[in-house]
Amino acid sequence: MIADIAVAIFLLAGILAGIRLMRGPSLADRVISLDAALVALMGAIGTRVAETGDSLYIGVLVVIAIVAFTATVALSRFIETTGRP
Amino acid sequence: MNVVSSVFILLGALIALLAGIGLLTFSTPYARFHAAGKASPIAFLMVAIGAGIEVGGRGAAELAIVAAALLLTLPASTHLLFRATHRTTVSDHLSVDELAAAERELAAYESATEQELGGGGDGDQH
C-alpha cells in the first residue's frame, strides 16, 4: 500500500522531469532533467527492494548511478567544447 | 514494511517530487539545476535508509555503497553542468558571480606572466 503510493509519487516526479526534458530551452536543462528522472527511477527500484526484501535489484541501482554520472559528465564536456548552450 | 522505513521512503518520494516541481517551475537555469541537483541525492538517501532498515545485513551495506556513490557523484556532475552553462550563456542576472571574477583574474595573471616571459627571454644567458 505505502510502497504503491511511494512508487506513484516517484512516477510523478519522473513525469515532471520528463516534461522539462521535452520543453527545456537548453541542452543542459535536458541533461539535468534526465538525471532527475534517473534518480526517480532509482527511488522506485529502492522502494521495490524495501517492499519485497529482494536484494537482487541493488546491483541495478549501482549500474544506474554510474551510468547517470558518466552521461552527465560526458554531456557537460560536450556542451563546453562545442560552445552551444 | 514497518513504520520507520515507510516514513523514510515516503519522505524520499516527497523530496523527489519537490525536485521535479522545482525543475519544472523555476525560471532561470541555475535555479533549476539547484533544485534538481541538491534534492535528488537526499531523496535517494532517504529511500536507501528506509530500504536498508527493511532489508538489513548485506543488502543494507550495498545500499549504503550506492547512496555514498550517488552523494559523491551527483553534486560533481551538477557542478560541471553549472560550469558549462556559465561558459556558454550570458549570465547577467546573477547578483554574485565569483566564477567570472576568478576567470578574469586568471586571464590577467596569465597575460602578465606571458609578458614577463617574453621580456626575460633574451636575458637568460647568465
Backbone of each chain as ProteinMPNN parsed JSONL, in Angstrom:
{"seq_chain_A": "MIADIAVAIFLLAGILAGIRLMRGPSLADRVISLDAALVALMGAIGTRVAETGDSLYIGVLVVIAIVAFTATVALSRFIETTGRP", "coords_chain_A": {"N_chain_A": [[0.829, -1.212, 0.0], [1.699, 1.371, 1.037], [4.065, 1.294, -0.314], [3.113, 1.304, -2.936], [1.999, 3.873, -3.073], [4.346, 5.388, -2.753], [5.807, 4.636, -5.037], [4.094, 5.692, -6.955], [4.371, 8.423, -6.427], [7.064, 8.77, -7.056], [6.899, 8.182, -9.764], [5.398, 10.355, -10.61], [7.225, 12.413, -10.112], [9.183, 11.678, -11.958], [7.712, 12.094, -14.291], [7.354, 14.866, -14.226], [10.013, 15.653, -14.512], [10.365, 14.631, -17.058], [8.706, 16.281, -18.552], [10.146, 18.662, -18.384], [12.335, 17.744, -19.73], [11.384, 17.503, -22.345], [10.63, 20.126, -22.855], [12.703, 21.825, -22.181], [14.822, 24.665, -22.547], [17.61, 24.737, -23.043], [20.445, 22.547, -23.732], [21.648, 21.709, -21.399], [19.608, 21.822, -19.523], [18.085, 19.674, -20.367], [19.842, 17.594, -19.85], [20.1, 17.668, -17.028], [17.498, 17.171, -16.296], [17.132, 14.613, -17.228], [18.855, 13.354, -15.497], [17.499, 13.779, -13.063], [15.208, 12.294, -13.581], [16.329, 9.749, -13.723], [17.156, 9.467, -11.08], [14.688, 9.393, -9.845], [13.771, 6.989, -10.887], [15.618, 5.303, -9.664], [14.827, 5.63, -7.012], [12.299, 4.438, -7.123], [13.018, 1.796, -7.671], [14.435, 1.261, -5.335], [12.336, 1.4, -3.52], [10.936, -0.851, -4.302], [12.808, -2.797, -3.581], [12.673, -2.495, -0.785], [10.071, -3.298, -0.388], [9.819, -5.987, -1.197], [11.98, -7.192, -0.016], [14.011, -8.166, -1.518], [17.209, -8.415, -2.459], [18.317, -8.412, -4.939], [17.972, -6.392, -6.801], [19.664, -4.347, -6.145], [22.097, -4.258, -7.399], [21.307, -3.295, -9.895], [20.745, -0.69, -9.15], [23.329, 0.281, -8.611], [24.448, 0.225, -11.199], [22.781, 2.055, -12.557], [23.383, 4.419, -11.184], [26.116, 4.802, -11.826], [25.998, 5.015, -14.625], [24.412, 7.308, -14.922], [26.066, 9.302, -13.821], [28.332, 9.17, -15.525], [27.195, 9.817, -18.017], [26.271, 12.426, -17.544], [28.66, 13.821, -17.027], [30.031, 13.453, -19.473], [28.27, 14.719, -21.272], [28.269, 17.323, -20.285], [30.908, 18.071, -20.757], [30.775, 17.941, -23.503], [28.999, 20.069, -24.018], [30.607, 22.179, -23.169], [32.793, 22.04, -24.966], [31.68, 22.316, -27.526], [30.451, 24.768, -27.264], [27.893, 25.646, -27.685], [24.817, 26.558, -26.146]], "CA_chain_A": [[0.0, 0.0, 0.0], [2.571, 2.546, 1.121], [5.028, 1.186, -1.418], [2.444, 1.739, -4.168], [1.925, 5.337, -3.043], [5.692, 5.936, -2.974], [6.156, 4.448, -6.453], [3.305, 6.652, -7.735], [4.98, 9.754, -6.286], [8.288, 8.757, -7.861], [6.494, 8.257, -11.169], [5.0, 11.741, -10.871], [8.465, 13.194, -10.198], [9.802, 11.367, -13.24], [6.942, 12.727, -15.365], [7.687, 16.29, -14.207], [11.336, 15.773, -15.138], [10.209, 14.366, -18.487], [8.155, 17.486, -19.192], [11.26, 19.588, -18.557], [13.208, 17.149, -20.751], [10.882, 17.843, -23.676], [10.448, 21.557, -23.038], [13.898, 22.55, -21.773], [15.368, 25.541, -23.591], [18.998, 24.451, -23.389], [20.819, 21.138, -23.623], [21.97, 21.415, -20.001], [18.331, 21.532, -18.856], [17.682, 18.312, -20.698], [20.735, 16.662, -19.166], [19.807, 17.597, -15.592], [16.186, 16.551, -16.093], [17.341, 13.17, -17.388], [19.459, 12.924, -14.237], [16.443, 13.73, -12.045], [14.337, 11.163, -13.891], [17.024, 8.518, -13.341], [17.125, 9.344, -9.622], [13.329, 8.941, -9.509], [13.738, 5.55, -11.177], [16.371, 4.624, -8.604], [13.988, 5.607, -5.825], [11.243, 3.435, -7.302], [13.615, 0.47, -7.513], [14.716, 1.099, -3.903], [11.058, 1.08, -2.872], [10.676, -2.261, -4.623], [13.702, -3.584, -2.724], [12.155, -2.477, 0.579], [8.776, -3.974, -0.318], [9.924, -7.436, -1.326], [13.132, -7.727, 0.688], [14.814, -8.859, -2.527], [18.378, -7.56, -2.655], [18.867, -8.619, -6.276], [17.87, -5.179, -7.596], [20.613, -3.322, -5.708], [23.076, -4.161, -8.48], [20.742, -2.397, -10.903], [20.914, 0.672, -8.642], [24.733, 0.665, -8.826], [24.663, 0.479, -12.623], [22.102, 3.291, -12.946], [24.136, 5.552, -10.618], [27.349, 5.01, -12.588], [25.662, 5.471, -15.974], [23.941, 8.69, -14.839], [27.223, 10.176, -13.605], [29.169, 9.208, -16.725], [26.483, 10.53, -19.075], [26.229, 13.854, -17.249], [29.995, 14.385, -17.216], [30.351, 13.479, -20.897], [27.469, 15.724, -21.967], [28.687, 18.679, -19.907], [32.126, 18.334, -21.525], [30.332, 18.204, -24.877], [28.464, 21.43, -24.073], [31.708, 23.139, -23.062], [33.682, 22.055, -26.13], [31.017, 22.874, -28.698], [30.17, 26.168, -27.015], [26.474, 25.975, -27.858], [24.104, 26.316, -24.889]], "C_chain_A": [[0.859, 1.256, 0.0], [3.615, 2.517, 0.006], [4.402, 1.621, -2.727], [2.348, 3.262, -4.231], [3.288, 5.953, -3.355], [6.109, 5.792, -4.425], [5.375, 5.421, -7.331], [3.898, 8.05, -7.64], [6.277, 9.835, -7.083], [7.97, 8.853, -9.347], [6.095, 9.675, -11.54], [6.236, 12.64, -10.992], [9.179, 12.94, -11.52], [9.053, 12.002, -14.404], [7.225, 14.224, -15.418], [9.05, 16.53, -14.844], [11.252, 15.525, -16.639], [9.609, 15.547, -19.235], [9.271, 18.513, -19.408], [12.221, 19.064, -19.623], [12.712, 17.497, -22.152], [10.89, 19.345, -23.904], [11.76, 22.326, -23.01], [14.586, 23.391, -22.821], [16.807, 25.189, -23.977], [19.276, 22.961, -23.22], [21.112, 20.763, -22.177], [20.709, 21.13, -19.19], [17.891, 20.105, -19.124], [18.543, 17.294, -19.968], [20.359, 16.531, -17.694], [18.427, 16.98, -15.366], [16.256, 15.036, -16.316], [17.958, 12.583, -16.124], [18.394, 12.781, -13.142], [15.496, 12.567, -12.298], [15.006, 9.842, -13.513], [17.039, 8.345, -11.827], [15.738, 8.911, -9.159], [13.17, 7.446, -9.78], [14.48, 4.754, -10.117], [15.565, 4.549, -7.316], [12.879, 4.575, -5.93], [11.8, 2.023, -7.138], [13.962, 0.206, -6.048], [13.465, 0.783, -3.113], [10.668, -0.375, -3.114], [11.537, -3.184, -3.767], [13.159, -3.652, -1.305], [10.862, -3.266, 0.692], [8.954, -5.487, -0.295], [11.058, -8.023, -0.502], [14.105, -8.446, -0.223], [16.009, -7.982, -2.861], [19.015, -7.748, -4.026], [18.943, -7.315, -7.056], [18.894, -4.12, -7.216], [21.739, -3.167, -6.724], [22.614, -3.252, -9.598], [20.913, -0.943, -10.471], [22.344, 1.165, -8.861], [24.958, 1.047, -10.282], [24.014, 1.792, -13.044], [22.868, 4.503, -12.427], [25.374, 5.843, -11.448], [27.044, 5.556, -13.98], [25.198, 6.928, -15.955], [25.114, 9.651, -14.673], [28.049, 10.31, -14.878], [28.505, 10.005, -17.848], [26.482, 12.025, -18.815], [27.59, 14.498, -17.467], [30.33, 14.506, -18.7], [29.563, 14.569, -21.613], [27.843, 17.134, -21.549], [30.008, 19.042, -20.583], [31.776, 18.646, -22.978], [29.8, 19.625, -25.013], [29.598, 22.442, -24.031], [32.535, 23.19, -24.337], [32.98, 22.586, -27.37], [30.68, 24.341, -28.502], [28.733, 26.57, -27.266], [25.729, 25.681, -26.565], [23.103, 25.18, -24.999]], "O_chain_A": [[0.769, 2.091, -0.9], [3.998, 3.551, -0.542], [5.072, 2.24, -3.554], [2.576, 3.87, -5.276], [3.384, 6.914, -4.12], [6.698, 6.71, -4.995], [5.898, 5.924, -8.326], [3.935, 8.784, -8.627], [6.558, 10.854, -7.714], [8.678, 9.522, -10.1], [6.402, 10.151, -12.633], [6.294, 13.515, -11.856], [9.715, 13.864, -12.132], [9.667, 12.405, -15.392], [7.326, 14.801, -16.501], [9.233, 17.475, -15.611], [11.986, 16.141, -17.411], [9.943, 15.798, -20.393], [9.347, 19.152, -20.458], [12.848, 19.847, -20.336], [13.515, 17.757, -23.049], [11.129, 19.798, -25.023], [11.926, 23.331, -23.702], [14.91, 22.882, -23.894], [17.177, 25.335, -25.142], [18.474, 22.217, -22.654], [20.859, 19.63, -21.766], [20.726, 20.301, -18.28], [17.392, 19.414, -18.235], [18.05, 16.259, -19.519], [20.301, 15.422, -17.163], [18.208, 16.33, -14.344], [15.533, 14.273, -15.676], [17.634, 11.465, -15.724], [18.381, 11.802, -12.395], [15.029, 11.924, -11.358], [14.341, 8.92, -13.04], [16.946, 7.223, -11.329], [15.613, 8.154, -8.196], [12.526, 6.728, -9.015], [14.043, 3.676, -9.715], [15.602, 3.542, -6.609], [12.549, 3.911, -4.948], [11.154, 1.157, -6.547], [13.812, -0.915, -5.562], [13.502, 0.005, -2.159], [10.133, -1.041, -2.227], [11.07, -4.217, -3.288], [13.171, -4.713, -0.68], [10.577, -3.843, 1.741], [8.335, -6.186, 0.507], [11.102, -9.237, -0.302], [14.927, -9.239, 0.234], [15.854, -6.925, -3.474], [20.136, -7.292, -4.253], [19.846, -7.126, -7.871], [18.992, -3.095, -7.89], [22.277, -2.073, -6.895], [23.413, -2.524, -10.188], [21.187, -0.069, -11.293], [22.558, 2.314, -9.247], [25.583, 2.068, -10.572], [24.609, 2.564, -13.797], [22.997, 5.503, -13.132], [25.659, 7.002, -11.747], [27.739, 6.449, -14.466], [25.538, 7.701, -16.851], [25.151, 10.7, -15.315], [28.423, 11.415, -15.271], [29.167, 10.774, -18.545], [26.668, 12.817, -19.74], [27.677, 15.592, -18.025], [30.849, 15.531, -19.141], [30.11, 15.271, -22.464], [27.752, 18.057, -22.358], [30.213, 20.2, -20.946], [32.398, 19.503, -23.606], [30.098, 20.314, -25.989], [29.576, 23.44, -24.752], [32.944, 24.272, -24.757], [33.614, 23.246, -28.193], [30.626, 25.092, -29.476], [28.384, 27.735, -27.077], [25.981, 24.651, -25.939], [22.426, 24.858, -24.023]]}, "seq_chain_B": "MNVVSSVFILLGALIALLAGIGLLTFSTPYARFHAAGKASPIAFLMVAIGAGIEVGGRGAAELAIVAAALLLTLPASTHLLFRATHRTTVSDHLSVDELAAAERELAAYESATEQELGGGGDGDQH", "coords_chain_B": {"N_chain_B": [[6.19, -3.671, 5.196], [7.757, -1.928, 7.872], [6.973, 0.8, 10.202], [8.935, 2.769, 10.397], [10.647, 2.525, 8.147], [8.74, 2.934, 6.181], [8.077, 5.611, 6.626], [10.544, 6.841, 6.012], [10.782, 6.149, 3.302], [8.525, 7.339, 2.139], [9.143, 9.99, 2.708], [11.437, 10.32, 1.155], [10.288, 10.0, -1.385], [8.618, 12.238, -1.47], [10.525, 14.261, -1.397], [11.79, 13.821, -3.837], [9.657, 14.408, -5.516], [9.432, 17.111, -4.942], [11.844, 17.992, -6.019], [11.268, 17.533, -8.724], [9.135, 19.339, -9.108], [10.425, 21.784, -8.622], [12.298, 21.713, -10.681], [10.631, 21.977, -12.816], [9.292, 24.419, -12.497], [10.927, 26.621, -11.88], [12.586, 29.63, -13.052], [15.126, 30.479, -14.012], [18.125, 28.94, -15.401], [20.082, 28.285, -13.456], [18.683, 28.141, -11.042], [17.005, 25.994, -11.595], [18.865, 23.881, -11.914], [19.88, 23.882, -9.382], [17.651, 23.092, -7.84], [17.19, 20.476, -8.83], [19.685, 19.239, -8.532], [20.409, 19.409, -5.834], [18.334, 18.259, -4.352], [17.934, 15.663, -5.312], [20.019, 13.672, -4.559], [19.529, 13.598, -1.792], [16.936, 12.66, -1.7], [17.269, 10.046, -2.725], [18.937, 9.13, -0.727], [17.249, 9.059, 1.522], [15.425, 7.048, 0.691], [17.215, 4.928, 0.527], [17.972, 4.631, 3.186], [15.518, 3.839, 4.314], [15.004, 1.43, 2.878], [17.258, 0.035, 3.619], [16.887, -0.34, 6.358], [14.775, -2.079, 6.142], [15.757, -4.285, 4.647], [18.332, -5.046, 5.695], [21.526, -6.282, 6.994], [23.678, -7.568, 4.521], [22.466, -6.486, 2.245], [21.791, -3.928, 3.18], [24.342, -2.865, 3.46], [25.181, -2.796, 0.78], [23.297, -0.997, -0.224], [24.123, 1.235, 1.186], [26.563, 1.692, -0.023], [25.724, 2.368, -2.626], [24.257, 4.708, -2.059], [26.287, 6.345, -1.037], [27.917, 6.568, -3.305], [26.183, 7.945, -5.013], [25.811, 10.302, -3.54], [28.364, 11.328, -3.721], [28.887, 11.601, -6.485], [26.767, 12.93, -7.831], [26.559, 15.74, -7.011], [29.032, 16.544, -8.101], [28.714, 16.172, -10.87], [26.596, 17.896, -11.322], [27.844, 20.278, -10.719], [29.67, 20.425, -12.854], [27.824, 20.79, -14.903], [26.77, 23.276, -14.197], [29.069, 24.826, -14.64], [29.442, 24.48, -17.376], [27.104, 25.704, -18.323], [27.601, 28.289, -17.411], [29.766, 28.978, -18.991], [28.766, 28.929, -21.557], [26.488, 30.525, -21.801], [25.07, 33.834, -21.416], [25.264, 35.31, -18.316], [23.952, 37.56, -16.856], [22.104, 38.071, -14.935], [22.882, 37.289, -12.459], [23.547, 38.123, -9.085], [25.825, 37.785, -7.573], [28.833, 36.778, -8.898], [31.18, 34.731, -8.777], [32.74, 33.041, -10.278], [33.151, 34.249, -12.785], [34.661, 36.469, -11.986], [36.916, 35.155, -10.982], [37.841, 33.94, -13.299], [38.469, 36.153, -14.872], [40.541, 37.183, -13.308], [42.381, 35.109, -13.518], [42.936, 35.227, -16.252], [44.146, 37.747, -16.411], [46.409, 37.291, -14.84], [47.677, 35.333, -16.354], [48.261, 36.7, -18.725], [50.012, 38.59, -17.716], [52.198, 37.005, -16.783], [52.914, 35.987, -19.208], [53.896, 38.251, -20.579], [56.043, 38.754, -18.931], [57.658, 36.528, -19.314], [58.185, 36.828, -22.05], [59.622, 39.239, -22.034], [61.841, 38.528, -20.542], [63.121, 36.717, -22.102], [65.409, 37.106, -23.7], [67.33, 37.546, -21.924], [68.482, 35.47, -20.556], [70.931, 34.265, -20.691], [73.381, 33.752, -18.56]], "CA_chain_B": [[7.179, -2.682, 5.648], [7.429, -1.35, 9.165], [6.581, 2.209, 10.162], [10.088, 3.661, 10.223], [11.094, 2.512, 6.754], [7.687, 3.567, 5.381], [8.22, 7.063, 6.76], [11.721, 7.256, 5.257], [10.566, 6.023, 1.85], [7.589, 8.384, 1.715], [9.872, 11.264, 2.753], [12.274, 10.367, -0.049], [9.432, 10.211, -2.552], [8.159, 13.625, -1.48], [11.654, 15.118, -1.764], [11.963, 13.674, -5.287], [8.582, 15.182, -6.149], [9.806, 18.519, -4.773], [12.875, 18.253, -7.026], [10.614, 17.632, -10.023], [8.371, 20.587, -9.188], [11.383, 22.88, -8.773], [12.879, 21.622, -12.022], [9.655, 22.386, -13.826], [8.693, 25.744, -12.344], [11.847, 27.747, -11.718], [12.686, 30.367, -14.32], [16.482, 30.572, -14.542], [18.778, 27.625, -15.415], [20.804, 27.999, -12.216], [17.703, 27.726, -10.032], [16.548, 24.637, -11.939], [19.914, 22.911, -11.592], [19.975, 23.82, -7.923], [16.544, 22.285, -7.321], [17.345, 19.062, -9.162], [20.953, 18.667, -8.098], [20.533, 19.319, -4.381], [17.299, 17.431, -3.718], [17.925, 14.273, -5.779], [20.755, 12.721, -3.72], [18.889, 13.454, -0.481], [15.777, 11.783, -1.898], [17.685, 8.652, -2.777], [19.484, 8.746, 0.584], [16.119, 8.677, 2.379], [14.931, 5.738, 0.253], [18.208, 3.904, 0.866], [17.883, 4.376, 4.624], [14.319, 3.043, 4.56], [15.17, 0.079, 2.357], [18.299, -0.624, 4.396], [16.254, -0.816, 7.59], [13.903, -3.206, 5.82], [16.496, -5.445, 4.15], [19.281, -5.431, 6.724], [22.668, -7.116, 6.643], [24.491, -7.283, 3.351], [21.72, -5.577, 1.379], [21.931, -2.575, 3.717], [25.696, -2.393, 3.138], [25.223, -2.445, -0.643], [22.545, 0.25, -0.382], [24.962, 2.327, 1.691], [27.561, 1.986, -1.066], [25.05, 3.094, -3.713], [23.92, 6.056, -1.6], [27.528, 7.12, -0.95], [28.348, 6.876, -4.675], [25.318, 8.994, -5.549], [26.088, 11.552, -2.827], [29.641, 11.881, -4.172], [28.99, 11.898, -7.909], [25.741, 13.811, -8.387], [26.966, 17.148, -6.925], [30.143, 16.837, -9.009], [28.224, 16.314, -12.239], [25.81, 19.124, -11.372], [28.826, 21.366, -10.758], [30.158, 20.512, -14.229], [26.765, 21.383, -15.732], [26.762, 24.708, -13.873], [30.205, 25.483, -15.288], [29.174, 24.507, -18.815], [26.111, 26.753, -18.561], [28.23, 29.593, -17.198], [30.674, 29.296, -20.087], [28.122, 29.018, -22.866], [25.405, 31.504, -21.853], [25.297, 35.109, -20.742], [24.625, 35.248, -17.002], [23.951, 38.901, -16.279], [21.104, 38.197, -13.887], [23.429, 36.874, -11.172], [23.988, 39.253, -8.273], [27.207, 37.471, -7.224], [29.379, 35.872, -9.918], [32.576, 34.569, -8.373], [33.488, 32.318, -11.31], [33.587, 35.203, -13.796], [35.747, 37.249, -11.389], [38.106, 34.308, -10.896], [38.388, 33.724, -14.641], [39.131, 37.408, -15.265], [41.791, 37.264, -12.559], [43.296, 34.124, -14.107], [43.371, 35.721, -17.56], [45.09, 38.843, -16.17], [47.654, 36.697, -14.344], [48.357, 34.633, -17.451], [48.835, 37.672, -19.66], [51.156, 39.212, -17.033], [53.348, 36.095, -16.816], [53.321, 35.885, -20.622], [54.754, 39.414, -20.862], [57.276, 38.627, -18.174], [58.488, 35.528, -20.009], [58.625, 37.396, -23.318], [60.647, 40.251, -21.773], [63.06, 37.924, -19.978], [63.575, 35.639, -22.961], [66.743, 37.326, -24.263], [68.283, 37.851, -20.856], [68.683, 34.311, -19.701], [72.286, 33.715, -20.705], [73.844, 34.348, -17.317]], "C_chain_B": [[6.782, -2.154, 7.023], [7.314, 0.176, 9.053], [7.77, 3.096, 9.818], [10.534, 3.697, 8.763], [10.031, 3.101, 5.841], [7.804, 5.081, 5.415], [9.405, 7.554, 5.941], [11.456, 7.212, 3.757], [9.588, 7.071, 1.353], [8.246, 9.755, 1.724], [10.757, 11.408, 1.52], [11.461, 10.614, -1.307], [8.96, 11.656, -2.627], [9.298, 14.579, -1.85], [11.926, 15.028, -3.265], [10.886, 14.439, -6.043], [8.862, 16.675, -6.077], [10.875, 18.91, -5.789], [12.247, 18.392, -8.412], [9.836, 18.927, -10.178], [9.302, 21.779, -9.374], [12.003, 22.901, -10.15], [11.914, 22.145, -13.071], [9.273, 23.859, -13.717], [9.683, 26.884, -12.232], [12.196, 28.359, -13.071], [14.105, 30.411, -14.869], [17.136, 29.189, -14.515], [19.474, 27.285, -14.108], [19.855, 27.521, -11.126], [17.202, 26.317, -10.315], [17.593, 23.596, -11.573], [20.061, 22.762, -10.087], [18.9, 22.917, -7.34], [16.774, 20.805, -7.588], [18.6, 18.472, -8.548], [21.106, 18.554, -6.601], [19.55, 18.306, -3.806], [17.4, 15.969, -4.113], [18.757, 13.329, -4.917], [20.129, 12.521, -2.351], [17.675, 12.535, -0.59], [16.204, 10.327, -1.949], [18.29, 8.199, -1.46], [18.383, 8.312, 1.535], [15.585, 7.299, 1.998], [15.906, 4.639, 0.643], [18.197, 3.599, 2.354], [16.667, 3.503, 4.934], [14.467, 1.61, 4.095], [16.239, -0.679, 3.125], [17.785, -1.12, 5.733], [15.441, -2.072, 7.302], [14.691, -4.449, 5.445], [17.479, -5.953, 5.189], [20.462, -6.2, 6.17], [23.414, -6.641, 5.419], [23.787, -6.347, 2.372], [21.82, -4.14, 1.851], [23.313, -2.013, 3.401], [25.791, -1.993, 1.671], [24.45, -1.16, -0.919], [23.344, 1.443, 0.121], [26.026, 2.696, 0.666], [26.932, 2.777, -2.202], [24.754, 4.529, -3.301], [25.171, 6.924, -1.509], [28.019, 7.5, -2.338], [27.499, 8.0, -5.257], [25.588, 10.332, -4.87], [27.408, 12.153, -3.263], [29.577, 12.355, -5.618], [27.966, 12.905, -8.404], [26.053, 15.298, -8.187], [28.108, 17.499, -7.861], [29.634, 17.039, -10.43], [27.355, 17.56, -12.381], [26.717, 20.351, -11.435], [29.381, 21.541, -12.167], [29.106, 21.122, -15.147], [26.631, 22.876, -15.474], [27.882, 25.43, -14.624], [30.002, 25.55, -16.795], [28.153, 25.581, -19.161], [26.718, 28.138, -18.414], [29.125, 29.967, -18.368], [29.961, 29.503, -21.414], [27.013, 30.058, -22.926], [25.825, 32.783, -21.138], [24.546, 35.08, -19.423], [24.724, 36.606, -16.329], [23.016, 39.03, -15.092], [21.641, 37.799, -12.522], [23.88, 38.087, -10.383], [25.413, 39.042, -7.8], [27.711, 36.466, -8.246], [30.865, 35.693, -9.638], [33.391, 33.87, -9.447], [33.992, 33.277, -12.385], [34.747, 36.046, -13.266], [37.034, 36.442, -11.346], [38.698, 34.082, -12.278], [39.04, 34.98, -15.189], [40.494, 37.528, -14.595], [42.836, 36.315, -13.14], [43.82, 34.613, -15.452], [44.382, 36.854, -17.395], [46.435, 38.296, -15.716], [48.414, 36.03, -15.48], [48.966, 35.606, -18.443], [50.048, 38.351, -19.028], [52.37, 38.285, -17.074], [53.837, 35.892, -18.247], [54.258, 37.032, -20.99], [56.089, 39.283, -20.157], [58.22, 37.628, -18.839], [59.012, 36.089, -21.324], [59.727, 38.424, -23.119], [61.939, 39.62, -21.292], [63.654, 36.867, -20.873], [65.004, 35.834, -23.446], [67.78, 37.574, -23.177], [68.618, 36.639, -20.024], [70.05, 33.656, -19.91], [73.065, 34.422, -19.616], [75.125, 35.151, -17.502]], "O_chain_B": [[5.598, -1.957, 7.298], [7.52, 0.761, 7.99], [7.644, 4.051, 9.052], [10.77, 4.77, 8.207], [10.367, 3.71, 4.825], [7.655, 5.755, 4.396], [9.301, 8.567, 5.249], [11.853, 8.118, 3.024], [9.777, 7.637, 0.276], [7.959, 10.591, 0.868], [10.822, 12.477, 0.913], [11.89, 11.352, -2.194], [8.904, 12.24, -3.71], [9.077, 15.581, -2.529], [12.252, 16.032, -3.898], [11.156, 15.045, -7.08], [8.575, 17.418, -7.016], [10.836, 20.003, -6.354], [12.64, 19.262, -9.189], [9.862, 19.549, -11.24], [9.024, 22.675, -10.17], [12.215, 23.967, -10.729], [12.331, 22.691, -14.093], [8.962, 24.489, -14.727], [9.307, 28.032, -12.47], [12.113, 27.695, -14.104], [14.281, 30.382, -16.087], [16.756, 28.346, -13.702], [19.466, 26.129, -13.685], [20.181, 26.604, -10.372], [16.996, 25.531, -9.39], [17.269, 22.558, -10.996], [20.329, 21.674, -9.577], [19.171, 22.089, -6.471], [16.585, 19.971, -6.703], [18.588, 17.329, -8.092], [21.85, 17.697, -6.123], [19.889, 17.574, -2.876], [16.998, 15.102, -3.338], [18.26, 12.262, -4.559], [20.178, 11.423, -1.798], [17.412, 11.733, 0.305], [15.594, 9.47, -1.31], [18.181, 7.027, -1.098], [18.534, 7.334, 2.267], [15.32, 6.472, 2.87], [15.495, 3.55, 1.042], [18.387, 2.451, 2.754], [16.757, 2.552, 5.711], [14.107, 0.678, 4.813], [16.149, -1.898, 3.273], [18.185, -2.186, 6.201], [15.415, -3.007, 8.102], [14.345, -5.551, 5.869], [17.474, -7.135, 5.532], [20.429, -6.704, 5.048], [23.742, -5.462, 5.293], [24.431, -5.51, 1.739], [21.924, -3.224, 1.035], [23.449, -0.825, 3.107], [26.404, -0.978, 1.341], [24.869, -0.335, -1.731], [23.261, 2.534, -0.442], [26.356, 3.871, 0.502], [27.521, 3.739, -2.693], [24.964, 5.46, -4.079], [25.133, 8.103, -1.86], [28.487, 8.62, -2.543], [28.02, 8.902, -5.914], [25.597, 11.374, -5.525], [27.575, 13.371, -3.19], [30.145, 13.394, -5.952], [28.265, 13.673, -9.318], [25.833, 16.075, -9.116], [28.168, 18.619, -8.37], [30.063, 17.963, -11.121], [27.365, 18.211, -13.426], [26.408, 21.332, -12.111], [29.548, 22.668, -12.632], [29.437, 21.879, -16.059], [26.407, 23.655, -16.4], [27.672, 26.51, -15.175], [30.344, 26.549, -17.427], [28.301, 26.287, -20.158], [26.406, 29.05, -19.18], [29.237, 31.145, -18.707], [30.486, 30.176, -22.301], [26.623, 30.449, -24.027], [26.787, 32.811, -20.371], [23.336, 34.855, -19.398], [25.471, 36.79, -15.368], [23.116, 39.986, -14.323], [20.94, 37.948, -11.52], [24.519, 38.984, -10.932], [26.152, 40.013, -7.636], [27.094, 35.42, -8.446], [31.703, 36.408, -10.188], [34.602, 34.073, -9.532], [35.123, 33.145, -12.852], [35.705, 36.314, -13.993], [38.112, 36.962, -11.633], [39.919, 34.034, -12.428], [40.048, 34.9, -15.891], [41.476, 37.921, -15.225], [44.014, 36.657, -13.246], [44.998, 34.441, -15.765], [45.359, 36.928, -18.14], [47.482, 38.776, -16.15], [49.637, 36.14, -15.569], [50.063, 35.372, -18.95], [51.014, 38.656, -19.727], [53.472, 38.742, -17.375], [55.022, 35.653, -18.478], [55.287, 36.82, -21.631], [57.133, 39.647, -20.699], [59.428, 37.855, -18.916], [60.166, 35.849, -21.679], [60.662, 38.496, -23.916], [63.022, 40.119, -21.598], [64.592, 36.178, -20.473], [65.745, 34.862, -23.594], [68.957, 37.786, -23.465], [69.011, 36.787, -18.867], [70.302, 32.587, -19.355], [73.375, 35.605, -19.758], [75.643, 35.718, -16.54]]}, "name": "protein", "num_of_chains": 2, "seq": "MIADIAVAIFLLAGILAGIRLMRGPSLADRVISLDAALVALMGAIGTRVAETGDSLYIGVLVVIAIVAFTATVALSRFIETTGRPMNVVSSVFILLGALIALLAGIGLLTFSTPYARFHAAGKASPIAFLMVAIGAGIEVGGRGAAELAIVAAALLLTLPASTHLLFRATHRTTVSDHLSVDELAAAERELAAYESATEQELGGGGDGDQH"}
